[in-house]
Amino acid sequence: MEKEQLTQFENKCIQEEAPYCQAACPIHVDARALCAAWADKDAKAARLILERTMPLPALTAYMCEAPCKAACLRSGFGGALPIGELERAAVSLAPRQSKFLRVPPKNKAVAVLGGGAAGLAASWDLAKKGWRVDLYQQPGPAAAALAGYAADCPAQHLENELKDLASLGAKTQALASPEPDLTDRLLQNHDAVLVDCLALNPAGLGLSSTDADPFTLQAGKAPVFLAGRSGLAGQARYIDDLCEGRRAATSIDRLLRGASLTAERKGEGPQPTRLETDASGLISMPPLAAADPQSGYTAQEAKIEAARCVRCECMQCVTKCVYLQKYGGYPKAYARRVYNNEAIVKGSRDANPLINSCSLCGQCSEICPNGFSMADLCLGARRRMVDSGHMPPSAHFLALKEMESAWEPWAFLARHAPGETTSAWLFFPGCQLSGLRPGQVEGVYDHLRSNLSGGVGLMLACCGAPAHWAGRQRDYEAVLGKIRQAWQDLDCPRVITGCTSCLAGFRRDLPEMDPVSLWELWQEHGAPPAAAQKDAPPLAMEDPCTTRDQPGIQAAARQLAQEAGRELRELQAGGSLTECCGFGGLMAEANPALADKVIKIRAAQSPDDYLTYCVMCRERLAQTGKRVLHLLDLYFPPQGDEDPAGLPPLGLSPRWDNRSRLREKLVQNLWSQEAKPDRPWSAVRLLIAPPVAALMDKRRILAEDLRRVLYQAAQDGPGFKDQDTGRNLVYGQLGPVTYWVEYTLKGGVHEVHRAWSHRMVVGKAKS
């Protein structure tokens, strides 16, 4: 990923944007963190937060007008949090926490005229940066310079702040009578002058507040700066003058260092924020009043009030996505991890699991106010890792193997309907529907041939989604090329898909085929008669994630279910916000444990039986024990007394085998041709107990693999034999994987006891 791409991804994520209160604060005090500290009843931590941001923290806590309060999200839900009171509790109940880190003194000096909020803040910041500061105040109590503000100045806190200021090296000087040449005289011994306009009217110095640059606060070209002008424009505000003092101090510091006064100064003063916090479900709660208003909050009262804070953040995508929660961050942080992962030339790529575990479902971009897409981020990274040779071959091995198998002669088929020489339509059920519901594929194809004019061809193949999801763009384009060629050989008919993943890919990458979903087609041309439904319970509709941006398909599926006599209920995460079952994006291949967690959460979202129109959603939900129907079950139910909602998952090997059996059956029954097996190992007979089959599924080992190994072993000679149990052990290398199978042979049937695999090559000893 290029740096520019990283920046584009990062800018879309708003999680790190300032909360509303902090953005509204002229000096950006982190009120959210303050409330979090108080929620833990930690006065010391609360005070430390103020000391890290505020000049004169104790004084400011009492004097600030709290503009953050108007921005508080709680304003509409019981009342804004009294941040000022929480700040005052922090400085009253805890002593100073931070130590002054004094920068070594520098050889330039600044004269500050006036000890109002601006003068004190500028003196504070400049002294901490090591500049020599002379603070000039007129005779009289120091509090007099702060008398122009609405808040009362607490004498004890002011005295302590002035002591701290002196400990930083700032010296207080008596202010001579203000005369027009005062700044010139001070510049003879100082390198810059700041005038606090509340404490000392600039007119008496021959200056006008309008002379100051609105951003840098420099008065003309001279090293003279004006701050604290709120009183000149109307009612004086402490926090505004404090902010101007800080801004002037930044300008003076840059001037003395010879740096630009304007470059890279975004974010000073109150700022808008792009943060969006979901307030749905927020309960109205009134503020807590202090039992003793004069003393303010006790620690317990501050804890109770701070607990009302919403802790404003975005995180909307993270709260909805199990995958995003898994890696302990949010999209902007993940973009950086992906960038760092790709920047590694050699060494461990720790972000590989993050990159390969995303289901690419697109829910995050639907939720995000700015459309941040983890799918785009992760898919782009997968493609680049494949191209650079850094994608582990094991990450998506079985899914790619299954895709390739669907194009083998024993599974692939592309023909006009029996007796037809042209096709106006082409039914493309998809490899998973063919593997999991072969009988229903037959039924649908018969119905389409009977009800659509112009001829309906059939193509049994894989759409290439596994290669697309794995980031293997060349392999994916090769599959698309084969589909396009087969489609053209059949006179370019309109394609009907039985799989929403196939449809999404075709609409994106093969739009010339004008693909249409089977459900939309039935909605327009009529569905077959539905099976009788007696006292059928309501069903919770589960939308496949590949229909997120296809409301027409979602509506058609609902209409067909209702026409079949079923009452539907909606899941909260449905429609455009629907969730992935863990199959998409090859999540289940790259991170089976996470995919299992995803589907269990999905299955628990309603006590009702589910209805879906994605066969892999049906398979994944059934793996959790959830009762679930596929939409085709309402029109082509299983034969006999079987309960279609209670059918167990089929598993990897049966769906693999079903594709070849479906092709063989169709070729024989419809086209009256003999399907010639081209796999000699298909005659190998296996007996696999359910626990062994479940373990094989977990280890991603297919019955097809074992047949090949056993067939190969029969050709090469005997393997190992356990004399105690009588069991045989053989192995065989298929591509990059070596498979082992332990079995006994009885009556020509291989009873499988154990099977495992690895990526080590087992060599044979030389004689």
C-alpha positions in Angstrom: 0.0 0.0 0.0 1.3 3.4 -0.9 1.4 6.2 1.8 -1.2 8.1 -0.1 -3.6 5.1 0.0 -3.0 4.8 3.7 -3.9 8.5 4.2 -7.1 8.1 2.2 -8.2 5.1 4.3 -7.2 6.8 7.6 -9.1 10.0 6.8 -12.3 8.1 6.3 -12.3 6.7 9.9 -13.4 9.2 12.4 -12.8 7.2 15.6 -9.8 9.4 16.5 -11.7 12.6 16.0 -12.1 14.7 19.1 -15.4 14.2 21.1 -17.8 17.1 20.9 -16.8 18.6 24.3 -13.1 18.5 23.6 -13.5 20.0 20.1 -15.6 22.9 21.5 -13.0 23.6 24.2 -10.6 26.4 23.1 -7.6 24.6 24.7 -9.0 21.1 24.0 -9.2 19.7 27.5 -10.1 16.0 27.3 -13.3 16.1 29.2 -14.1 12.6 28.1 -11.0 11.3 29.8 -11.7 13.5 32.8 -15.1 11.8 33.2 -13.6 8.4 32.8 -11.1 9.1 35.6 -13.9 10.4 37.9 -16.0 7.3 37.0 -13.2 5.3 38.6 -13.3 7.8 41.6 -9.7 8.7 40.9 -9.2 12.4 41.7 -5.5 12.2 41.1 -5.9 10.9 37.6 -8.6 13.5 37.0 -6.3 16.4 38.0 -3.4 15.0 36.0 -5.6 15.2 32.8 -6.1 18.9 33.5 -2.5 19.5 34.2 -1.4 18.0 30.9 -3.6 20.4 28.9 -4.3 23.5 30.9 -2.0 26.4 31.7 -2.7 27.4 35.3 -4.9 24.3 35.8 -6.3 25.1 39.3 -7.1 28.7 38.4 -8.6 27.7 35.0 -10.8 25.0 36.5 -12.5 27.8 38.6 -12.5 30.6 36.0 -13.4 28.8 32.8 -16.9 29.5 31.4 -17.1 25.8 30.2 -18.1 26.2 26.5 -17.8 22.5 26.3 -21.1 22.2 28.1 -23.1 23.5 25.2 -21.6 20.8 23.0 -22.3 17.9 25.3 -24.3 15.1 23.7 -26.1 14.6 27.1 -27.7 18.0 26.6 -30.7 16.3 24.9 -30.8 13.4 27.2 -31.3 14.8 30.7 -28.8 17.7 30.6 -25.2 18.4 29.8 -22.5 17.2 32.2 -21.2 20.1 34.4 -17.6 19.7 33.3 -16.5 22.8 35.2 -17.7 21.3 38.5 -15.9 18.1 37.8 -12.7 20.1 37.1 -13.1 22.0 40.3 -13.6 18.8 42.2 -10.3 17.5 40.7 -8.2 20.5 41.7 -9.9 20.7 45.2 -9.6 17.1 46.1 -6.2 16.2 44.7 -2.8 18.0 45.0 -0.7 18.8 42.0 0.3 15.6 40.2 2.8 16.4 37.5 6.3 17.6 37.9 7.6 20.6 35.9 9.8 19.5 33.1 11.9 22.6 32.6 13.5 23.0 29.3 17.1 24.4 29.6 17.0 28.2 29.5 17.4 29.9 26.2 19.2 33.2 25.6 16.2 35.2 24.4 13.6 37.1 26.5 9.9 38.0 26.2 8.1 40.8 28.0 4.5 40.1 28.9 2.4 43.2 29.7 -0.5 42.4 32.0 -1.5 39.5 34.1 -5.0 38.7 32.8 -5.8 35.2 31.4 -3.9 35.9 28.2 -0.8 37.2 29.9 -0.6 34.5 32.5 -1.2 31.7 29.9 1.5 33.1 27.6 3.9 33.4 30.5 3.2 29.9 31.5 3.7 28.3 28.1 6.8 30.4 27.2 8.5 29.8 30.5 7.9 26.0 30.1 9.6 26.2 26.7 12.7 27.7 28.3 12.4 31.4 27.2 13.1 34.1 29.8 9.8 35.7 30.7 9.3 39.1 32.4 5.7 39.5 33.5 4.9 43.2 34.0 1.9 43.9 36.2 0.4 47.2 37.4 0.6 47.9 41.2 -2.1 46.3 43.3 -3.3 42.7 44.0 -2.6 40.2 41.2 -6.3 39.3 41.2 -7.2 42.8 39.9 -6.1 41.8 36.4 -8.7 39.1 36.5 -11.5 41.2 37.8 -12.9 41.7 34.3 -14.2 38.1 34.1 -17.5 36.9 35.3 -16.1 34.2 37.6 -14.6 34.9 41.0 -10.9 34.4 41.2 -10.0 32.0 44.1 -7.2 33.8 45.9 -5.6 30.5 47.1 -5.4 29.0 43.6 -4.1 32.2 42.0 -1.4 32.5 44.6 -0.3 28.8 44.0 -0.3 29.3 40.3 1.9 32.4 40.5 4.3 30.4 42.7 4.4 27.7 40.1 4.9 30.3 37.4 7.9 31.7 39.3 9.3 28.2 39.7 9.3 28.0 36.0 11.6 31.0 35.8 9.1 33.7 35.0 9.9 37.0 36.9 7.2 39.5 37.9 8.1 43.1 37.3 6.3 46.3 38.2 4.6 47.9 35.1 5.5 51.5 34.4 2.9 53.9 33.2 1.7 52.8 29.8 3.1 55.1 27.2 3.2 54.9 23.4 6.9 54.1 23.4 6.7 51.4 26.1 6.9 48.5 23.7 9.9 50.1 21.9 11.7 50.5 25.2 11.0 46.9 26.2 12.3 45.6 22.9 15.7 47.1 23.7 16.1 44.3 26.2 13.5 41.7 25.0 13.1 39.9 21.7 9.3 40.0 21.7 6.5 41.7 23.6 3.0 40.4 24.4 0.2 42.8 25.4 -2.7 41.4 27.5 -5.5 43.6 26.2 -7.8 43.0 29.2 -5.2 44.1 31.7 -3.7 46.9 29.6 -5.7 48.7 26.9 -3.5 48.7 23.8 -4.7 52.2 22.9 -2.5 53.6 25.7 0.5 52.0 23.9 -0.4 53.5 20.6 -1.7 50.2 19.4 -5.1 49.0 18.2 -6.6 45.5 18.7 -7.4 45.6 15.0 -3.7 45.7 14.3 -3.3 42.1 15.3 -3.3 39.4 12.7 -6.4 37.3 13.5 -4.4 34.0 13.5 -0.9 34.8 14.7 -1.9 37.8 16.8 1.2 39.7 15.7 0.7 43.5 15.5 2.2 44.4 12.1 5.7 43.3 11.4 7.1 44.2 14.7 7.7 41.4 17.3 4.7 42.7 19.3 1.6 40.5 19.9 -1.8 41.3 21.2 -4.0 38.8 23.1 -6.9 38.8 25.5 -9.1 40.8 23.3 -12.5 39.3 24.2 -13.3 42.2 26.5 -12.7 44.7 23.7 -15.2 42.9 21.5 -17.9 42.6 24.2 -18.1 40.7 27.5 -14.7 39.3 28.5 -14.3 35.5 28.6 -11.5 33.9 30.5 -11.3 30.8 28.4 -11.1 32.8 25.1 -8.4 35.1 26.5 -6.5 32.0 27.8 -6.7 30.5 24.3 -5.4 33.7 22.7 -2.5 33.8 25.2 -1.6 30.3 24.3 -1.8 31.1 20.6 0.3 34.2 21.0 2.9 32.2 22.9 3.0 29.7 20.1 3.6 32.5 17.6 6.3 34.0 19.8 8.1 30.7 20.3 8.1 30.2 16.5 9.4 33.7 15.9 12.2 33.3 18.4 13.2 29.9 16.8 13.1 31.4 13.3 10.2 29.1 12.3 7.1 30.0 10.2 4.4 31.6 12.3 1.6 30.0 10.2 2.7 26.5 9.0 1.2 23.4 10.4 -1.0 25.1 13.0 -4.3 23.4 12.4 -6.5 22.7 15.3 -5.8 25.7 17.5 -8.8 27.0 19.3 -12.4 25.6 19.0 -12.7 23.3 16.1 -15.5 21.3 14.3 -15.3 17.6 14.7 -16.3 14.9 12.3 -17.1 12.5 15.1 -20.5 10.9 15.0 -21.8 9.0 18.0 -24.8 6.8 17.8 -27.2 8.1 20.5 -30.0 5.6 19.7 -31.0 3.9 22.9 -29.5 6.6 25.1 -31.6 7.0 28.2 -32.3 10.4 29.6 -30.7 11.0 33.0 -30.7 14.3 34.9 -27.4 15.8 36.4 -26.6 15.3 40.0 -26.5 18.4 42.1 -23.8 18.7 44.8 -25.2 18.4 48.3 -23.1 21.4 49.3 -23.0 23.8 46.4 -20.4 26.0 48.1 -17.9 23.1 48.5 -18.8 21.4 45.2 -18.8 17.8 44.4 -17.4 15.2 46.8 -15.4 12.4 45.2 -18.5 10.1 45.4 -20.7 12.7 43.8 -18.2 13.3 41.1 -18.1 9.6 40.4 -21.9 9.4 40.1 -22.1 12.4 37.8 -19.2 11.4 35.6 -20.9 8.0 35.0 -23.5 9.9 33.0 -20.9 10.7 30.3 -21.6 8.9 27.1 -17.9 8.6 26.4 -18.5 9.9 22.9 -16.8 7.9 20.1 -17.8 6.4 16.8 -16.9 2.7 16.9 -20.3 2.0 15.2 -18.8 -0.6 12.9 -16.8 -2.2 15.7 -19.9 -2.7 17.9 -21.6 -4.5 15.0 -18.7 -6.6 13.7 -17.3 -9.6 15.5 -14.2 -9.5 13.2 -13.4 -5.9 14.0 -13.8 -6.6 17.7 -11.4 -9.6 17.5 -8.3 -7.5 16.8 -8.9 -4.9 19.6 -8.9 -1.7 17.5 -10.8 0.2 14.8 -10.5 0.7 11.1 -8.0 3.5 11.1 -5.7 1.6 13.4 -6.1 -1.5 11.2 -5.1 0.5 8.1 -1.8 1.4 9.8 -1.3 -2.3 10.7 -1.9 -3.4 7.2 0.5 -0.7 5.9 3.2 -1.7 8.4 2.6 -5.4 7.5 3.2 -4.7 3.8 6.3 -2.6 4.5 8.1 -5.5 5.9 10.8 -6.9 3.5 11.6 -9.9 5.7 10.4 -11.1 9.0 7.0 -11.8 10.7 3.9 -10.4 9.2 1.8 -10.1 12.3 -1.2 -8.6 10.5 -1.7 -11.6 8.2 -4.5 -13.0 10.3 -6.2 -9.6 10.4 -6.0 -9.3 6.6 -7.2 -12.8 5.9 -10.0 -13.0 8.4 -12.2 -10.3 7.1 -15.4 -11.7 5.4 -15.4 -8.8 2.9 -19.1 -8.5 3.6 -19.2 -4.6 3.4 -21.3 -4.1 6.6 -18.7 -1.6 7.9 -18.8 0.7 4.9 -22.6 0.7 5.2 -22.5 1.7 8.9 -19.5 4.1 8.6 -20.6 7.8 8.1 -17.7 8.1 5.6 -17.9 4.6 4.0 -14.7 3.2 5.4 -14.4 -0.3 3.8 -12.4 -3.0 5.6 -13.3 -5.1 2.6 -11.4 -2.8 0.2 -8.5 -2.5 2.7 -8.1 -6.3 3.2 -8.9 -7.4 -0.4 -6.3 -4.9 -1.7 -3.7 -6.2 0.8 -4.4 -9.8 -0.2 -3.9 -9.0 -3.8 -0.7 -7.2 -3.2 0.6 -10.0 -0.9 -0.3 -12.6 -3.6 1.5 -10.5 -6.3 4.6 -10.1 -4.1 4.7 -13.8 -3.1 4.0 -13.1 0.6 0.5 -14.7 0.9 0.9 -18.0 2.8 -0.3 -20.8 0.4 -2.2 -22.4 3.3 -4.5 -19.4 3.9 -7.1 -20.3 1.4 -5.9 -23.7 0.1 -9.1 -25.7 0.4 -11.4 -23.1 -1.0 -9.2 -22.7 -4.1 -9.0 -26.4 -4.4 -12.8 -26.7 -4.3 -13.1 -23.9 -6.9 -10.7 -25.7 -9.3 -12.5 -29.0 -8.8 -15.8 -27.5 -10.0 -14.1 -27.0 -13.3 -12.9 -30.5 -13.6 -14.6 -32.6 -16.4 -16.4 -34.7 -13.8 -18.2 -31.6 -12.4 -18.3 -29.0 -15.1 -21.2 -28.8 -17.6 -22.4 -26.2 -20.1 -25.1 -27.2 -22.5 -28.3 -26.2 -24.2 -31.4 -27.8 -22.9 -32.1 -31.3 -24.2 -33.3 -31.1 -27.8 -32.5 -27.4 -28.1 -29.8 -25.8 -30.2 -30.2 -22.3 -28.8 -30.7 -20.8 -25.3 -32.4 -17.5 -24.4 -31.7 -18.3 -20.7 -28.9 -20.0 -18.8 -29.3 -21.4 -15.3 -26.2 -21.1 -13.2 -27.0 -22.6 -9.8 -23.5 -22.2 -8.4 -21.1 -24.8 -7.0 -22.4 -24.7 -3.4 -26.1 -25.1 -4.3 -25.1 -28.0 -6.6 -23.2 -29.6 -3.8 -25.6 -29.0 -1.0 -29.0 -29.2 -2.8 -28.5 -31.2 -6.0 -32.1 -32.5 -6.0 -33.4 -28.9 -5.8 -31.1 -27.9 -8.6 -32.8 -30.5 -10.7 -36.3 -29.3 -9.7 -35.5 -25.7 -10.4 -34.1 -26.5 -13.8 -37.1 -28.6 -14.8 -39.4 -25.7 -13.7 -37.4 -23.1 -15.7 -37.4 -25.3 -18.8 -41.1 -25.7 -18.6 -42.0 -22.1 -17.9 -39.5 -20.0 -19.9 -39.6 -19.7 -23.7 -36.5 -19.7 -25.9 -34.7 -22.5 -24.3 -32.9 -22.7 -20.9 -29.4 -23.9 -20.9 -27.5 -25.1 -17.8 -24.0 -24.4 -16.6 -22.5 -26.3 -13.6 -19.4 -24.5 -12.5 -17.9 -22.2 -9.9 -18.1 -18.4 -10.4 -14.6 -17.9 -9.1 -15.5 -16.2 -5.9 -12.9 -18.1 -3.9 -10.1 -16.7 -6.1 -11.6 -13.2 -5.9 -11.8 -13.4 -2.1 -8.3 -14.8 -1.8 -6.9 -11.9 -3.8 -5.7 -14.1 -6.6 -6.8 -11.8 -9.3 -5.1 -13.7 -12.2 -6.8 -16.9 -11.2 -10.1 -15.1 -10.9 -9.8 -13.5 -14.3 -9.0 -16.9 -15.7 -12.3 -18.3 -14.3 -14.2 -15.3 -15.6 -12.7 -16.0 -19.0 -13.8 -19.6 -19.0 -17.3 -18.5 -18.0 -17.5 -15.9 -20.7 -16.3 -18.4 -23.3 -18.9 -21.0 -22.3 -21.6 -18.4 -22.2 -20.7 -17.2 -25.7 -20.6 -20.8 -27.0 -24.3 -21.0 -25.8 -25.2 -17.9 -27.8 -25.0 -15.4 -24.9 -28.2 -16.2 -23.1 -29.4 -14.2 -20.1 -28.0 -15.8 -16.9 -30.2 -16.9 -14.0 -28.2 -17.4 -10.8 -29.2 -19.5 -7.8 -26.5 -18.0 -5.6 -26.3 -14.4 -4.5 -22.4 -14.5 -4.4 -22.4 -15.6 -8.0 -24.8 -12.8 -8.9 -22.7 -10.2 -7.1 -19.6 -11.3 -9.0 -21.4 -11.4 -12.4 -23.0 -8.0 -12.0 -19.6 -6.5 -11.0 -17.4 -8.3 -13.5 -19.6 -9.8 -16.2 -22.4 -7.3 -16.7 -22.7 -8.3 -20.3 -24.5 -11.5 -19.2 -27.3 -9.3 -17.7 -27.6 -11.7 -14.7 -30.8 -12.0 -12.7 -31.4 -13.7 -9.4 -33.7 -16.8 -9.5 -35.8 -15.0 -6.8 -36.4 -11.9 -8.9 -37.1 -14.1 -11.9 -39.7 -16.1 -10.0 -41.2 -12.8 -8.7 -41.7 -11.6 -12.3 -42.5 -14.9 -14.2 -44.1 -17.0 -11.4 -42.7 -19.5 -8.9 -43.6 -23.2 -8.9 -46.4 -24.3 -6.5 -45.3 -24.1 -2.9 -45.4 -27.1 -0.6 -48.4 -27.3 1.7 -47.8 -25.4 5.0 -50.0 -26.4 8.0 -49.7 -24.5 11.2 -46.2 -23.4 10.2 -44.5 -21.2 12.8 -43.1 -17.8 11.9 -39.7 -17.6 10.3 -36.9 -15.1 11.0 -35.6 -13.8 7.6 -31.8 -14.0 7.3 -30.5 -12.0 4.4 -27.2 -13.1 2.8 -24.5 -10.4 3.0 -24.1 -10.4 -0.8 -27.6 -8.8 -1.0 -26.7 -5.9 1.2 -27.0 -3.5 -1.8 -29.7 -5.5 -3.5 -33.0 -4.5 -2.0 -34.9 -5.9 -5.0 -33.6 -9.4 -4.3 -34.4 -9.1 -0.6 -38.0 -8.0 -1.4 -38.4 -10.8 -3.9 -37.3 -13.4 -1.3 -39.8 -12.1 1.2 -42.6 -12.0 -1.3 -41.9 -15.6 -2.3 -41.9 -16.8 1.3 -45.2 -15.0 2.0 -46.7 -16.5 -1.1 -45.7 -19.9 0.2 -47.8 -19.2 3.3 -45.0 -18.3 5.8 -45.2 -15.5 8.3 -41.9 -13.6 8.4 -40.1 -11.7 11.2 -37.2 -9.4 10.7 -33.8 -9.8 12.4 -32.4 -6.6 13.8 -29.3 -7.0 11.6 -31.1 -7.4 8.2 -31.5 -5.6 5.0 -28.6 -3.3 4.3 -27.1 -4.0 7.7 -27.2 -7.8 7.4 -24.2 -9.8 8.7 -22.0 -12.4 7.1 -22.3 -16.1 8.1 -18.5 -16.5 8.1 -18.3 -18.2 4.7 -17.8 -15.1 2.7 -14.3 -13.7 2.2 -13.0 -17.2 3.1 -13.2 -16.3 6.8 -13.9 -19.9 7.7 -10.8 -21.0 5.9 -8.4 -18.4 7.3 -9.9 -18.3 10.8 -12.3 -21.1 11.7 -12.6 -20.1 15.3 -13.6 -16.6 14.5 -16.1 -17.8 11.8 -17.6 -20.2 14.4 -18.1 -17.3 16.8 -19.6 -15.1 14.1 -22.2 -17.7 13.1 -23.1 -18.6 16.7 -23.9 -14.9 17.4 -25.9 -14.8 14.2 -27.9 -17.9 15.1 -28.7 -16.5 18.6 -30.4 -13.3 17.3 -33.9 -14.8 17.3 -35.5 -17.8 18.9 -37.5 -18.4 15.7 -36.5 -20.8 12.9 -34.6 -19.0 10.3 -35.2 -18.7 6.6 -32.4 -17.8 4.2 -31.9 -17.8 0.5 -28.1 -18.5 0.5 -27.3 -22.2 0.7 -24.0 -21.5 2.6 -25.8 -19.4 5.2 -28.1 -22.4 5.6 -25.2 -24.8 6.0 -23.3 -22.5 8.4 -26.4 -21.9 10.6 -27.2 -25.6 10.7 -23.7 -26.2 12.0 -24.7 -24.4 15.2 -27.8 -26.6 15.7 -30.1 -23.8 14.5 -33.3 -24.8 12.8 -33.1 -23.1 9.4 -34.8 -23.4 6.0 -33.6 -22.5 2.6 -36.1 -20.7 0.4 -36.1 -23.6 -2.0 -37.3 -25.9 0.9 -40.7 -24.1 0.6 -41.0 -25.1 -3.0 -39.0 -28.3 -3.3 -39.1 -29.9 0.1 -37.1 -33.1 0.8 -38.9 -36.4 0.1 -40.5 -38.4 2.9 -41.0 -37.2 6.5 -37.8 -35.3 6.9 -38.0 -32.0 8.6 -36.1 -29.6 6.3 -35.5 -27.1 9.0 -33.9 -29.7 11.2 -31.6 -31.2 8.6 -28.0 -31.3 9.8 -25.2 -29.7 7.9 -23.9 -31.8 5.1 -20.2 -31.2 5.5 -17.3 -30.8 3.1 -16.9 -34.2 1.5 -20.6 -34.9 0.7 -21.1 -31.6 -1.1 -17.8 -32.2 -3.0 -19.1 -35.6 -4.1 -22.6 -34.4 -4.9 -21.4 -32.1 -7.7 -20.0 -35.1 -9.7 -23.1 -37.1 -8.9 -25.4 -34.3 -10.1 -23.6 -33.9 -13.3 -23.6 -37.7 -13.9 -27.3 -37.9 -13.2 -28.3 -35.0 -15.4 -26.2 -36.2 -18.3 -27.8 -39.6 -18.1 -31.4 -38.6 -17.4 -31.7 -35.4 -19.6 -29.2 -35.9 -22.4 -29.3 -39.7 -22.4 -25.6 -40.0 -22.4 -23.3 -42.1 -20.3 -21.1 -40.0 -17.9 -17.7 -41.5 -18.3 -15.8 -41.3 -15.0 -12.3 -40.0 -15.5 -11.2 -40.5 -11.9 -10.1 -44.1 -11.4 -10.0 -43.6 -7.6 -13.7 -42.8 -7.5 -14.3 -46.6 -7.2 -12.5 -46.7 -3.9 -15.2 -47.4 -1.2 -15.0 -45.7 2.2 -16.7 -46.1 5.5 -16.3 -43.0 7.7 -18.0 -42.8 11.1 -19.6 -39.4 11.9 -17.0 -38.4 14.5 -14.2 -39.1 12.1 -16.0 -37.2 9.3 -16.4 -34.2 11.7 -12.7 -34.3 12.5 -11.8 -34.5 8.8 -14.0 -31.4 8.2 -12.2 -29.6 11.0 -8.9 -30.5 9.5 -10.1 -29.7 5.9 -9.5 -33.2 4.7 -11.9 -34.6 2.0 -13.0 -38.1 1.3 -11.8 -37.4 -2.2 -8.3 -36.9 -0.8 -8.4 -40.2 1.0 -9.7 -42.1 -2.1 -6.8 -40.7 -4.1 -4.2 -41.6 -1.4 -5.6 -45.1 -1.1 -5.7 -45.6 -4.8 -2.2 -44.4 -5.1 -1.0 -46.6 -2.3 -2.6 -49.6 -4.0 -0.5 -48.9 -7.1 2.7 -48.2 -5.2 2.6 -51.1 -2.8 1.7 -51.6 0.9 2.3 -49.0 3.5 2.6 -49.7 7.3 0.6 -52.2 9.3 0.0 -52.3 13.1 0.4 -55.9 14.1 -1.6 -55.3 17.3 -4.7 -53.7 15.8 -4.4 -54.9 12.2 -4.8 -51.4 10.9 -3.1 -50.1 7.9 -1.4 -46.7 7.5 -0.6 -45.1 4.1 0.3 -41.7 2.9 0.3 -39.7 -0.3 1.3 -36.3 -1.5 -1.4 -34.4 -3.4 0.0 -31.0 -4.5 1.7 -29.3 -1.6 0.0 -31.4 1.0 0.8 -34.9 2.3 -2.2 -36.9 3.6 -2.2 -39.8 6.0 -5.0 -42.3 6.5 -5.3 -45.1 9.0 -7.8 -47.8 7.9 -8.9 -51.4 7.9 -10.0 -53.2 4.7 -13.1 -55.4 4.9 -14.9 -56.8 1.9 -13.5 -54.2 -0.4 -14.5 -51.3 1.9 -11.9 -49.1 3.6 -13.0 -48.2 7.1 -11.3 -45.0 8.0 -10.2 -44.6 11.6 -8.0 -41.5 11.5 -6.8 -39.0 8.9 -4.4 -36.1 9.1 -2.3 -33.9 6.8 0.7 -31.6 6.7 2.8 -29.7 4.3 6.1 -31.6 4.8 7.2 -33.7 2.0 7.8 -37.3 3.0 10.7 -38.8 1.0 11.4 -42.4 0.4 14.8 -43.9 1.5 17.1 -44.9 -1.3 18.0 -48.5 -1.4 
